[in-house]
Structures are given as C-alpha cells and as structure tokens.
Amino acid sequence: MAKVISTLFISADGVAEIDPDWHFPYFDENMGRAVGEDYETADVLLIGRETYDSFAGAWPDREAAGGDDAPFAKQLGDVRKVVVSRQPLEFSWRNSELIKGDLLDAVTSLKADAGIRGILIPGSISVVQQLLAAGLVDELRLLVHPVAARKGRKLFDDGDAPYHLRMTATEAFPTGVIRVIYSPTPAPTKVGYDEVRDQVPGGK
C-alpha cells in the first residue's frame, strides 16, 4: 500500500495556515532539506483547490525563470498532481488532474495502486482533516515554528475523539524550528491518577 503523508508548516499553537511573516524568517537550508526529503517520498501530490491555485500561480513561472529554485519547480511540474475540488477546473499546469469521485474512495484506490509509491499532501488543511478522520493518513510531517501565530486555521479541528500519535522522528534546527514526524496509533490503555500517583514527585 502506498503511504499517505501530510507535510505542513505549523506554528507552536497549531496554526497550519501559513503567514509569510512568521514562516519565511525561519526558512533555512535545514528546512529546505526536510522539504526535499518529504517530496522525495511521493510520486503523487494530493492537493486542495486553494493549494493548487497557489502552486500553479507560482512554480511554473519559477521553472521558466531558471533561478536557484528552478530544479525544484521542475520536480513539482513533473510529478502527478491530483486536485481535490468540487468545481470543474481547467488546468494550466502539466500533469494535473481532478480527483475522480468521492475523496475517501479515490484516496483508498490510490493507496492500493501498485504503481504508486507514495502520496504527499502539502498544505491542504481541509483535505488532511478529512483523511485523518477517515484513518487514511499514514504520517504527519510537521515543521513546528517557534512562534504562536494566534490567528489562522489550525490543523486539528474540534471533534469527539482525540487523535493518538506515535512520534517516529524529531530534529531540532538552529532556527528553533522542530521537525517532528508522527504516525497515527491506537489509543493507549486507559489510566487514571491512581495508576500514576507513584510517579508524582515525592510519590510512593
């Protein structure tokens, strides 16, 4: 089965809606390397309409300009891009297609496709939220910035049950950004205070 990986820039208070004012001051070679590693995991990008419009409005021009970021822009152009939208789209960026049918059914089919190694979701908060709720996300790769944004859309929406996560990797950058990779995991055994009070400072 192909892995579904969500990669997000996020603030310390959980905001995943990027504001350039708090994001770009922390972007360095370490973050660039981490982003490159995330994109190397996948041969399909799964993106929402807003993310597609943002990417398509910038990366083709950057590729054509031939600057330092042109190789990455070409990589984005070459990869297969599956776009989640309720409205028909006319695509100007190569290798782009509209998702077919229901999101959950389509992602389940992509995961089962033997020709697909990995599916990366950059940004696209609403897509990630739907797939998390359905148990279809295999990894959350978060670049946590040392800032409390205090406004903007958060990754984790309100719900009836918590998402339990297993940390599989962490890395701290000199900028204060922490890269953390989580995988969803079953809830731990229920424990109350009586079971842990001997761990309290001074407890016996």
C-alpha positions as CSV (number, residue, x, y, z in Angstrom):
1,M,0.0,0.0,0.0
2,A,1.2,3.5,-0.8
3,K,1.8,5.8,2.1
4,V,-0.2,8.9,2.5
5,I,2.0,11.6,4.0
6,S,0.9,15.1,5.1
7,T,3.6,17.8,5.3
8,L,2.8,21.1,6.9
9,F,4.5,24.2,8.2
10,I,2.8,24.9,11.6
11,S,3.1,27.3,14.4
12,A,3.7,26.4,18.1
13,D,0.0,27.0,18.8
14,G,-1.1,24.6,16.0
15,V,-1.9,27.1,13.2
16,A,-1.2,25.5,9.8
17,E,-2.4,28.4,7.6
18,I,0.9,29.9,6.6
19,D,1.5,33.6,7.2
20,P,4.7,34.6,5.3
21,D,5.5,37.0,8.2
22,W,6.1,34.1,10.6
23,H,7.1,31.4,8.2
24,F,9.9,32.8,5.9
25,P,12.2,34.2,8.7
26,Y,12.7,30.5,9.8
27,F,13.3,29.0,6.4
28,D,16.9,27.9,6.1
29,E,18.9,25.1,4.5
30,N,17.7,22.6,7.1
31,M,14.1,23.3,6.4
32,G,14.8,23.2,2.6
33,R,16.4,19.7,3.1
34,A,13.4,18.5,5.1
35,V,11.0,19.7,2.5
36,G,13.1,18.0,-0.2
37,E,13.0,14.7,1.7
38,D,9.3,14.9,2.1
39,Y,8.8,15.4,-1.6
40,E,11.1,12.5,-2.4
41,T,8.7,10.1,-0.7
42,A,6.0,10.5,-3.3
43,D,5.1,10.2,-6.9
44,V,1.6,11.7,-6.5
45,L,0.7,15.1,-4.9
46,L,-2.8,15.3,-3.5
47,I,-3.8,18.9,-3.1
48,G,-6.8,21.0,-2.4
49,R,-8.1,23.7,-4.8
50,E,-6.5,26.6,-2.9
51,T,-3.1,24.9,-2.6
52,Y,-3.3,24.1,-6.3
53,D,-4.1,27.7,-7.3
54,S,-1.2,28.9,-5.1
55,F,1.3,26.4,-6.5
56,A,0.2,26.8,-10.1
57,G,0.3,30.5,-9.8
58,A,4.0,30.5,-8.8
59,W,6.0,27.3,-9.6
60,P,5.6,27.2,-13.5
61,D,6.9,30.8,-13.7
62,R,9.8,29.9,-11.3
63,E,10.7,26.9,-13.5
64,A,10.7,29.1,-16.6
65,A,12.8,31.8,-14.9
66,G,15.6,29.3,-14.4
67,G,16.7,30.6,-11.0
68,D,18.0,28.7,-8.0
69,D,14.6,27.1,-7.3
70,A,14.0,26.0,-10.9
71,P,15.1,22.4,-10.4
72,F,12.5,22.0,-7.5
73,A,9.9,23.8,-9.7
74,K,10.6,21.3,-12.4
75,Q,10.2,18.5,-10.0
76,L,6.8,19.8,-9.0
77,G,5.8,20.2,-12.6
78,D,6.8,16.7,-13.5
79,V,5.0,14.9,-10.6
80,R,1.4,13.8,-11.0
81,K,-0.9,16.2,-9.2
82,V,-4.4,15.1,-8.1
83,V,-6.5,18.1,-7.2
84,V,-9.5,17.9,-4.8
85,S,-12.2,20.4,-5.9
86,R,-16.0,20.4,-6.0
87,Q,-15.8,22.6,-9.1
88,P,-14.6,21.6,-12.6
89,L,-11.1,23.0,-13.3
90,E,-9.2,23.9,-16.4
91,F,-5.6,23.0,-15.6
92,S,-2.7,25.2,-16.9
93,W,0.0,23.2,-15.0
94,R,1.1,20.0,-16.6
95,N,0.4,16.6,-15.1
96,S,-2.6,17.9,-13.2
97,E,-6.0,16.2,-12.9
98,L,-9.2,16.4,-11.0
99,I,-9.9,13.8,-8.4
100,K,-12.4,11.3,-9.5
101,G,-15.5,10.7,-7.3
102,D,-15.5,10.8,-3.5
103,L,-12.3,11.8,-1.8
104,L,-12.1,8.9,0.6
105,D,-12.8,6.3,-2.2
106,A,-10.3,8.0,-4.5
107,V,-7.5,8.0,-1.9
108,T,-8.3,4.4,-1.0
109,S,-7.8,3.5,-4.6
110,L,-4.6,5.5,-4.9
111,K,-3.2,3.8,-1.9
112,A,-4.0,0.4,-3.4
113,D,-2.4,1.2,-6.8
114,A,0.7,-0.9,-7.1
115,G,2.3,1.6,-9.4
116,I,2.2,4.4,-6.7
117,R,5.0,4.5,-4.1
118,G,3.7,7.4,-2.0
119,I,1.1,10.2,-1.9
120,L,2.1,13.5,-0.5
121,I,-0.3,16.2,0.8
122,P,1.5,19.6,1.0
123,G,-0.7,22.1,3.0
124,S,-4.4,21.5,2.0
125,I,-5.7,21.5,5.6
126,S,-9.2,20.5,4.8
127,V,-8.1,17.5,2.8
128,V,-5.8,16.4,5.6
129,Q,-8.6,16.8,8.2
130,Q,-11.0,14.6,6.2
131,L,-8.4,11.9,5.7
132,L,-7.3,12.0,9.3
133,A,-10.9,11.5,10.4
134,A,-11.1,8.5,8.0
135,G,-7.9,6.9,9.2
136,L,-6.2,7.3,5.8
137,V,-3.2,9.4,6.8
138,D,0.0,7.3,7.5
139,E,2.3,10.1,8.5
140,L,2.1,13.7,9.7
141,R,5.4,15.5,9.0
142,L,5.3,18.8,10.8
143,L,7.8,21.7,10.8
144,V,6.9,23.4,14.0
145,H,7.9,27.1,14.1
146,P,8.9,28.8,17.4
147,V,6.0,31.3,17.2
148,A,2.5,31.4,18.4
149,A,0.6,32.7,15.4
150,R,-2.6,33.4,17.4
151,K,-4.8,33.5,14.3
152,G,-5.4,31.3,11.3
153,R,-6.7,27.9,10.6
154,K,-5.5,25.1,12.8
155,L,-4.6,21.6,11.7
156,F,-6.7,19.8,14.3
157,D,-10.3,20.7,14.3
158,D,-12.9,20.1,17.0
159,G,-14.1,16.5,17.3
160,D,-15.5,13.9,19.7
161,A,-12.4,11.8,20.0
162,P,-8.7,12.6,20.2
163,Y,-6.1,11.5,17.6
164,H,-3.4,9.5,19.2
165,L,0.0,9.8,17.6
166,R,3.3,7.9,17.7
167,M,6.4,10.0,17.3
168,T,8.8,8.3,14.8
169,A,11.4,11.0,14.4
170,T,12.4,14.5,15.6
171,E,15.0,17.0,14.6
172,A,15.7,20.5,16.1
173,F,17.1,23.2,13.7
174,P,19.3,26.1,14.8
175,T,16.4,28.5,14.0
176,G,14.3,26.9,16.7
177,V,12.1,25.0,14.2
178,I,11.4,21.4,15.3
179,R,10.8,18.8,12.6
180,V,8.5,16.0,14.0
181,I,7.1,13.0,12.3
182,Y,4.1,11.3,13.7
183,S,2.1,8.2,12.7
184,P,-1.4,7.6,13.9
185,T,-1.6,4.9,16.6
186,P,-4.3,3.2,18.7
187,A,-5.2,4.8,22.0
188,P,-3.1,3.7,25.0
189,T,-4.7,1.7,27.7
190,K,-6.9,3.9,29.9
191,V,-5.1,5.0,33.0
192,G,-6.3,7.1,35.9
193,Y,-4.5,9.1,38.6
194,D,-4.4,6.1,41.0
195,E,-2.2,4.2,38.5
196,V,0.3,7.0,38.1
197,R,0.5,8.7,41.5
198,D,3.7,6.8,42.4
199,Q,5.3,8.8,39.5
200,V,4.3,12.1,41.0
201,P,7.3,13.9,42.6
202,G,7.6,12.7,46.1
203,G,5.0,9.9,45.4
204,K,5.5,6.4,46.7
